[in-house]
Amino acid sequence: MPSISAIVSPTLRRGRTKRMPRARTRQQAWAHVTEDTVLSKRPEEATDRKTAGHWEGDLIIGLKRSAIATLVDRTTRFAMLVHLPRQAGYGIIPPRKNGPALAGYGAITTKNALTATFSTLPAALRRSLTWDRGKELSAHRLLTTEIGLPVYFADPKSPWQRGSNEHLNGLLRQYFPKGTDLSRWSAAEITAVADAINNRPREILDWRTPAEAFEELLRSTQQTIVATTG
């Protein structure tokens, strides 16, 4: 007859629930990454960097689930920073499974903030967005539907596929050190940081600034729109 110890589940003896296999955990975490949104489906014009309006994005994360969304145009290296304040009730209302995400980077909050930011640009300068596989962008279908911005996701553990964004995030740590609460900075202060970075001359732009390169594209795009509709 087997001993009691042999009958009792090893899981129960450990006093914790059975762990889900890592592969299955990844599948659930990346459920929003579908076949049509993998990086290999991104238009070739985004890869060669010759056409502006293809963006890379990510979050920088601070203490207490604070965050700032960071965006950079692959052609001009022009950066936009998106304020993601925590929602009312954060730290007061107990977290609830499937309840609203009260950190500033829940899926709907992030989608709304990105929609508002990209809506300030003409359609010709919002051709695509490449993101990592974070669940904060799991509402990407709404972003595409609402403003016509297709989203593509980089391969796992491949930060070089968003190299311009990774470089930007490194620069931003001069202004927003790791281990700080990013909610202490207002939207205006975050915009001022983006302006400072965008006005640094870049060798890759023949020593123009990203702001100059992007402004030139804006003027050209607006002239094209006027000529087409005039």
Secondary structure, DSSP 8 states (H G I E B T S, - for coil): ---HHHHS-HHHHHTS-----HHHHHHHHTTT--GGGBGGGS-HHHHTT-STTEEEEEEEE-GGG-EEEEEEETTT--EEEEEE---TTTTTS---TTS---STT-HHHHHHHHHHHHTTS-GGG-SEEEE-S-GGGTTHHHHHHHH---EEE--TT-GGGGHHHHHHHHHHTTTS-TTS-GGGS-HHHHHHHHHHHHTS-BGGGTTB-HHHHHHHHHHHHHHHHHHHH-
